Amino acid sequence: MDADVPGTVLKRERTRDAVLELIESRSPGDAIPSERALCSLLGVSRPTVRAAVDELVAAGLLVREHGRGMFVAPAKITQELVAGDRSLTVPQAAGAWSSRLLEFTTLQAGARVGRKLRMSPAAEIVYVARLRLVDGAPMAIEHLHIRAGLVPGLSAQELESGDLYEHLRATHGVHVHEAVQAIEPTVVTRAEAKLLDVPELSPALLFERLTSDTSGHPVEYVHSLYRGDRYRIVSRLALGPAAEVAPDREGHHPGIPPGDFAHGDAITSSTRGDIQAGA
């Protein structure tokens, strides 16, 4: 690269692009040259290289390991949102998804959750907190609030294995039909960082979802926190008419555990940057 490019910002951008090109030419887990080697290779100063590397580490594309060096980060779980038909089916996501139960109890809905589920604040809900993992690595923390009257006898096993909505359908006769979901950026707290195995204040995606049954009655309110360094969303925008094609059967609807809605129930995804997501 040209070592005489004027302007600190432009030089940093060129350096970032050069390191990004190195990353894209390698596989997850592969080493990249040290900062010292990059300085020599790219003809720029150590602070310029470090600033570019820091940005790529924060973006989840590089991993620093003390005493070992820098490595290409694991590939992110990518979700594509497709404009057009509001009726979507949600197939199994790539990777082996599993759950670890963090909390499971019955309690009063309270004012906020009661409003969302259209029930009395004193009415009972089942509260579930679970850690979602992909190939054994923590990916998300999920908080579920389900109308207790709909799921008598709901077991921990149902929450840790298989498709939750399939369990609701087969065991409790609850047929989910529609989910309205919002997504916004956030950062993780110290407790969340420990569960997700990331530094405190790391970037994350906050999902808030309200699921209804075939009669339009709320079934559950969920808010989930997904790792920003391992999860991303890609939108495909329809800018004009096109020939009708079969729906894509790959991927994972963001915030919804893989397998949910797998039986063809419709969902509606509402993605807004200004929505006030739940705590």
C-alpha positions, 0 to 999 in steps of 0.5 A: 500500500502507499505509505504516503497517503495523506490524512490520518483517517484515510491512512487508518481506513486503508490499513483497516482494508488491508488487514480485512483483506488478510482476514478474508483470505484466511479461515476462522482460527488462522493466524494473521501477522503480528502488529510489528509485521503488519507495520513493515508489510503495510508501511505504516506506524504502529499506532495506525496498525493498532487502531485498525486492529482494535476496530476489527477486534471490536467488530468481532472479525479478529481475536487477540490471544495473549502470548499467542497473537491474532487470529481470524474470529469464528464465522458469524451466524448470519440471518437474512431478512427478505422483504415482500411476503409477510408469511415466513416459515422458519427452518433449522439454523446452521450449527447445533443449537442447544439450551441451558436452563438458568432459571425456571419459576412461576410468578405474577406477571407484573404491570409491564409484562401484564400489559404485553400479554393482556392479562392482570398484573396479578395473574401468573406467568411462567418465567424462563431464562435460558442460555442458547448455545451454537455448537457448544458456544454461548450465543444468546441469553433468552428471557421468556414470559409465558401465560401460566394457564396455557402451559400446566406442567411445563417441564424443564426438559421441554425448555432445554431440548427440542423445539419449544413451540412444538412442545407447546403444540403437542403437549399443551395444545397451544398453536402459535401463529404470529410473532411481532419482533423488534431489534435494536443495538445494546451492550452487555452488562457484567453478568451477561458478559460472564454468561456469553463469554465476552468482555463487559460492555461488548456490543449485542443485539436486543430482540423483543418479541410478542407471540400470539396464537391462531386466535390472536391472543398473546402466548408469550413475551420474550426478550433476548440478547445476542452476541454482537461479535457472532451474530449479524442480520442481512436485509435483502430489499426488493426494489422492483418486481421479480419472477416468483421463486421458492422461499429460501429454506436456509437460515435462522430467524433472528431472536427465534430459536431454530426450529420454532415456527418450523411447521409453517406458522406465519410470522411477522418481523418488525425491525425498527431502530427506534423502538423501546425494547424491554429490560 
